[in-house]
Every structure is written in C-alpha cells, then in structure tokens.
C-alpha cells in the first residue's frame, strides 16, 4: 500500500528530488477536502493513518455523492476537518448499511489513534461487510482494495489543480481503463475538460458518471455548470434543482441555481434590448464633437 495517498503533504513528497514531482518541497498538493486533521496543523510525523483518513473521505464521497464537508473556502474546510463531526443524513442512513457507515466514520476519527491503525484492519472489516451484504465471503485471492485506481483519480485531481491538464487526463484515463464503472473518475475528468473549455467532451463524461451513479449530486452539479456555459440554461437549472433536492443542506447547489437564473436573465435581457440609436449609440458623442454641434452622427 503506497504511503500518503491523500493529496496533502507527505514525507515522500518532501524528500523527493525528482524534477517531475507534483509540487515544490514541503507544499500541499491538491484539494483540501481529503486532508487529515494532523495535516491541517502541519504535524511533521505523518503516517499511513492520514491515508486512512483520506480513504474515509473518498469512501464517503463514493457512497453519498458529495464530499464529507462540502465547503468552498480553506478556512471553512480547516475548521470542519478539525472540529466538525461527519455524519450521514437520514436518507443515506436508510440506504447504506450501518456496518459500512460505521467503517467510514471510524476512518474519519479526528484523533488518529482512534482510527484503524493498519490496512489489514480495514480489509477485515470490509470482508465482514461483504459477507453481510452478499451472504458470501470474497473469492480467494480477490483484492478488496483498488487503491491504484483511486490513487490515479487523486493524482489526476492534483495535476488539475496544478494546471497540468494533459497529464491529469492521462491519470483519469488510467483509472477508467482499469475500472470503467468508476463514476467519480468520469466526473473528475469532466471537470478537467471543462477547465479546458472542451464542453462537449466534459458533458459526455458527466453523462457517463450519472449513467453509472444516477444519484451522484456532484456530477449533476458539474453537468449543470457545463450546460450553463453552453447557454442551455433550462437544462442547467434542472440539474442544479435535482442536485439540491438530493442534498438540501448543500448550499452550493442552491448558489449554482441562483447564478444560472441570473445569467439566463442577463442573456435574455441583452437579446430583447433594442439596438442603441442616435446619441445613445456608443461613440455618438465623439462623432458629434468631430462633426460639429448639431450635425447628425454617422
């Protein structure tokens, strides 16, 4: 199991001397959404328990369709990871087995001493959960963890944040090639394509993510952003509305909806406004001054 798969600092990054490393020494890479509490306080003794926390964040997102703490600003995320207790809403409690929810929350303990201490512990719990849900144990030799795929997605996200879009797309494609049904890999790839303004390609990725996981609110919102950029406001609003209904406590989806309404109104107003004439036309006063008082503008 690779060390420090999360997107924050790790000893491996600090000691790297390769010219193609993701970032400069001692810098935080990628999103704050998966950083453990000890990373937020710059604890120098990071270990695999930070990876386990990141695993809990990713597992939560895969199950629920949004990040553990859906805030937008660094200060809010820092406070949440240090102080706010993660939880599943009532709808998710009905859909997700208690044993699986308990594993996620165990991985997300604020105190790393209270988390699982090894991957073997998690593998054992996952085997029990599979037995509980399917009635049979995993086949002998079957790998419970698929971290190389998840790691490729995390790498792709980090590369996107660094503006290295082509490399990010390669990382997402690697993850998708190994597991085509990985909905959040398709969605993350869609976001990167959107930043490249490749809207049709991005839309196809979001559609694929939603085909795999129709309740993926983050992908719905991302699709809405694309549709808004393409001027397809009614479809965008429908996406934001659907995402908001899935997660009414996530104000960002409501914000996106309001932004789409405002942009649709602005576009509609521009289209319905008559072309300016005479003195209202841009440049009319310059032309009048050049032609002399009382002379008509050209």
Wavefront OBJ file of the C-alpha trace (Angstrom):
o trace
v 0.000 0.000 0.000
v 1.568 3.325 -1.006
v 2.164 5.840 1.746
v 0.188 9.068 1.990
v -2.204 8.617 -0.905
v -4.049 11.711 0.238
v -3.355 14.922 -1.603
v -1.621 16.693 1.269
v 1.978 16.721 2.427
v 3.918 13.521 2.934
v 7.487 12.635 3.792
v 7.813 11.127 0.331
v 6.990 14.449 -1.292
v 9.281 16.398 0.999
v 12.257 14.133 0.293
v 11.671 13.815 -3.454
v 14.431 15.085 -5.680
v 12.797 14.173 -8.994
v 12.285 17.044 -11.389
v 8.805 15.760 -12.299
v 7.410 15.698 -8.784
v 3.975 17.272 -8.436
v 4.992 20.268 -6.383
v 7.786 22.021 -4.609
v 9.185 20.613 -1.383
v 7.042 20.898 1.731
v 3.986 22.177 -0.212
v 0.399 20.986 -0.017
v -0.807 19.382 -3.235
v -4.379 19.296 -4.476
v -7.652 19.648 -2.675
v -8.168 20.328 1.000
v -11.239 18.076 1.041
v -9.229 14.936 1.883
v -6.634 16.275 4.324
v -6.497 14.765 7.793
v -6.632 16.940 10.934
v -2.939 16.341 11.597
v -2.088 17.643 8.129
v -4.011 20.849 8.788
v -1.788 21.562 11.810
v 1.421 20.660 9.927
v 2.236 17.671 12.106
v 5.699 16.524 10.984
v 5.066 12.873 11.925
v 2.507 11.945 9.272
v 1.971 8.236 8.669
v -0.437 5.850 6.954
v -3.245 6.913 9.290
v -3.511 10.100 7.248
v -4.005 7.855 4.227
v -6.707 6.018 6.128
v -8.451 9.324 6.829
v -8.288 10.156 3.104
v -9.671 6.706 2.352
v -12.612 7.508 4.627
v -13.179 10.784 2.764
v -13.140 9.045 -0.618
v -15.391 6.207 0.577
v -17.876 8.731 1.969
v -17.928 10.587 -1.355
v -18.418 7.358 -3.315
v -21.366 6.368 -1.109
v -23.066 9.734 -0.743
v -22.120 11.589 -3.921
v -20.549 14.596 -2.219
v -17.507 15.328 -0.094
v -17.622 14.920 3.674
v -17.518 18.672 4.195
v -18.976 20.464 1.134
v -17.474 23.855 1.893
v -15.747 26.090 -0.627
v -13.196 28.045 1.375
v -9.991 26.903 3.017
v -10.846 28.357 6.434
v -14.205 26.548 6.499
v -12.625 23.258 5.451
v -9.903 23.559 8.059
v -12.435 24.186 10.817
v -14.591 21.269 9.645
v -11.748 18.754 9.454
v -10.506 19.812 12.887
v -13.825 20.225 14.704
v -16.947 19.151 12.801
v -18.161 15.578 13.199
v -19.014 13.849 9.885
v -22.467 12.374 9.573
v -24.871 10.693 7.185
v -28.284 12.265 6.668
v -31.470 10.301 7.255
v -31.882 9.336 3.601
v -28.357 7.884 3.448
v -28.875 6.036 6.721
v -31.753 4.207 5.042
v -29.639 3.271 2.003
v -26.214 2.477 3.466
v -25.749 -0.457 5.864
v -24.838 0.521 9.414
v -21.656 -1.551 9.280
v -20.415 0.364 6.234
v -21.340 3.738 7.717
v -19.511 2.790 10.899
v -16.363 1.912 8.962
v -16.406 5.293 7.201
v -16.831 7.203 10.460
v -14.119 5.101 12.102
v -11.679 6.096 9.368
v -12.694 9.751 9.842
v -11.932 9.964 13.551
v -10.232 13.265 14.413
v -7.689 11.545 16.655
v -5.558 9.245 14.511
v -5.093 6.935 17.489
v -8.843 6.236 17.289
v -8.788 5.304 13.590
v -7.919 1.880 12.164
v -4.176 1.547 12.571
v -3.491 -0.696 9.579
v -4.971 -1.555 6.190
v -5.372 -5.133 7.394
v -7.895 -3.934 9.972
v -9.923 -2.247 7.251
v -9.652 -5.272 4.949
v -11.018 -7.475 7.720
v -13.992 -5.197 8.301
v -14.684 -4.974 4.573
v -14.680 -8.750 4.312
v -17.301 -8.887 7.060
v -19.380 -6.232 5.302
v -19.239 -8.126 2.004
v -20.333 -11.275 3.826
v -23.180 -9.354 5.480
v -24.428 -7.837 2.217
v -23.884 -10.693 -0.245
v -24.069 -13.707 2.033
v -20.682 -14.967 0.910
v -17.059 -14.072 1.528
v -14.863 -12.521 -1.174
v -13.414 -15.091 -3.534
v -9.944 -16.339 -2.502
v -7.227 -14.110 -3.864
v -9.647 -11.342 -4.680
v -8.285 -7.918 -3.809
v -10.613 -5.928 -1.619
v -8.758 -2.657 -2.189
v -8.317 -0.996 -5.539
v -6.170 1.882 -4.427
v -4.153 2.159 -7.657
v -7.367 3.245 -9.391
v -8.403 5.632 -6.656
v -4.828 6.899 -6.480
v -4.881 7.681 -10.204
v -8.019 9.750 -9.680
v -6.403 11.624 -6.779
v -3.302 12.191 -8.900
v -5.467 13.491 -11.727
v -7.214 15.910 -9.390
v -3.897 17.180 -8.036
v -2.489 17.647 -11.537
v -5.636 19.556 -12.478
v -5.142 21.903 -9.535
v -1.576 22.490 -10.746
v -2.802 23.322 -14.249
v -1.197 20.237 -15.791
v -4.374 19.253 -17.585
v -2.981 16.843 -20.187
v -1.257 14.782 -17.502
v -4.399 14.902 -15.381
v -6.469 13.499 -18.232
v -3.936 10.693 -18.666
v -4.281 9.813 -14.968
v -8.094 9.756 -15.200
v -7.915 7.600 -18.322
v -5.662 5.130 -16.488
v -8.190 4.856 -13.672
v -11.089 4.447 -16.093
v -9.229 1.830 -18.158
v -8.798 -0.291 -15.029
v -12.339 0.260 -13.786
v -14.753 1.733 -16.367
v -17.538 1.867 -13.794
v -15.710 4.326 -11.516
v -18.237 7.167 -11.594
v -16.162 9.734 -9.745
v -13.247 9.219 -12.167
v -15.555 10.142 -15.052
v -16.870 13.151 -13.127
v -13.401 14.418 -12.199
v -12.296 14.026 -15.809
v -15.334 16.053 -16.834
v -14.264 18.893 -14.539
v -10.772 18.971 -16.059
v -12.213 19.037 -19.573
v -14.485 21.887 -18.505
v -11.468 23.898 -17.374
v -10.032 23.304 -20.854
v -13.352 24.598 -22.258
v -13.900 21.288 -24.034
v -17.550 21.424 -23.092
v -18.949 18.665 -25.313
v -16.316 16.202 -24.089
v -16.885 17.287 -20.493
v -20.628 16.827 -20.847
v -20.112 13.289 -22.156
v -18.002 12.458 -19.085
v -20.602 13.793 -16.668
v -23.329 11.875 -18.509
v -21.291 8.691 -18.159
v -20.790 9.306 -14.435
v -24.536 9.793 -13.977
v -25.315 6.725 -16.032
v -23.222 4.725 -13.573
v -24.491 6.526 -10.460
v -27.733 8.468 -11.106
v -27.761 9.860 -7.540
v -24.309 11.476 -7.893
v -25.218 15.061 -6.959
v -21.702 16.438 -7.515
v -21.740 15.151 -11.097
v -25.201 16.613 -11.649
v -23.978 19.992 -10.466
v -20.891 19.739 -12.679
v -23.089 18.912 -15.650
v -25.212 21.939 -14.807
v -22.152 24.191 -14.878
v -21.287 22.904 -18.366
v -24.821 23.397 -19.651
v -24.865 26.938 -18.243
v -21.597 27.745 -20.034
v -23.176 26.433 -23.243
v -26.203 28.701 -22.795
v -28.562 25.788 -22.130
v -29.999 27.405 -19.024
v -33.197 25.378 -18.600
v -31.254 22.121 -18.628
v -28.661 23.579 -16.258
v -31.340 24.689 -13.813
v -32.894 21.220 -13.900
v -29.519 19.700 -12.948
v -28.970 22.132 -10.066
v -32.535 21.606 -8.862
v -32.096 17.840 -8.867
v -28.768 18.044 -7.025
v -30.296 20.398 -4.452
v -33.197 18.027 -3.846
v -30.754 15.177 -3.263
v -28.734 17.218 -0.760
v -30.856 20.113 0.530
v -28.228 21.035 3.121
v -25.581 21.714 0.487
v -25.985 25.420 -0.196
v -23.554 25.342 -3.121
v -26.137 23.679 -5.363
v -28.624 26.427 -4.496
v -25.931 29.018 -5.221
v -25.337 27.469 -8.647
v -29.062 27.559 -9.329
v -29.273 31.242 -8.435
v -26.253 32.023 -10.598
v -27.851 30.221 -13.554
v -31.118 32.159 -13.102
v -29.183 35.441 -13.022
v -27.137 34.601 -16.116
v -30.222 33.428 -18.016
v -31.973 36.705 -17.151
v -28.959 38.754 -18.238
v -28.696 36.934 -21.562
v -32.432 37.284 -22.153
v -32.299 40.987 -21.391
v -29.437 41.561 -23.813
v -31.291 39.721 -26.546
v -34.521 41.662 -26.012
v -32.932 45.119 -25.733
v -33.236 47.229 -28.945
v -30.049 48.331 -30.637
v -28.967 51.794 -29.407
v -29.642 54.688 -31.775
v -28.518 58.280 -32.169
v -26.973 59.805 -29.065
v -27.452 56.502 -27.165
v -25.205 54.667 -29.603
v -21.614 54.098 -28.346
v -19.297 56.679 -29.896
v -22.120 59.083 -30.794
v -20.704 61.941 -28.744
v -17.265 61.568 -30.303
v -18.805 61.691 -33.730
v -20.921 64.725 -32.814
v -17.897 66.562 -31.478
v -15.940 65.860 -34.619
v -18.784 66.858 -36.937
v -19.706 69.995 -35.059
v -22.667 70.926 -32.894
v -26.000 69.945 -34.351
v -24.509 67.730 -37.049
v -26.043 64.207 -37.236
v -23.935 61.249 -36.125
v -22.834 58.927 -38.924
l 1 2 3 4 5 6 7 8 9 10 11 12 13 14 15 16 17 18 19 20 21 22 23 24 25 26 27 28 29 30 31 32 33 34 35 36 37 38 39 40 41 42 43 44 45 46 47 48 49 50 51 52 53 54 55 56 57 58 59 60 61 62 63 64 65 66 67 68 69 70 71 72 73 74 75 76 77 78 79 80 81 82 83 84 85 86 87 88 89 90 91 92 93 94 95 96 97 98 99 100 101 102 103 104 105 106 107 108 109 110 111 112 113 114 115 116 117 118 119 120 121 122 123 124 125 126 127 128 129 130 131 132 133 134 135 136 137 138 139 140 141 142 143 144 145 146 147 148 149 150 151 152 153 154 155 156 157 158 159 160 161 162 163 164 165 166 167 168 169 170 171 172 173 174 175 176 177 178 179 180 181 182 183 184 185 186 187 188 189 190 191 192 193 194 195 196 197 198 199 200 201 202 203 204 205 206 207 208 209 210 211 212 213 214 215 216 217 218 219 220 221 222 223 224 225 226 227 228 229 230 231 232 233 234 235 236 237 238 239 240 241 242 243 244 245 246 247 248 249 250 251 252 253 254 255 256 257 258 259 260 261 262 263 264 265 266 267 268 269 270 271 272 273 274 275 276 277 278 279 280 281 282 283 284 285 286 287 288 289 290 291 292 293 294 295 296 297 298
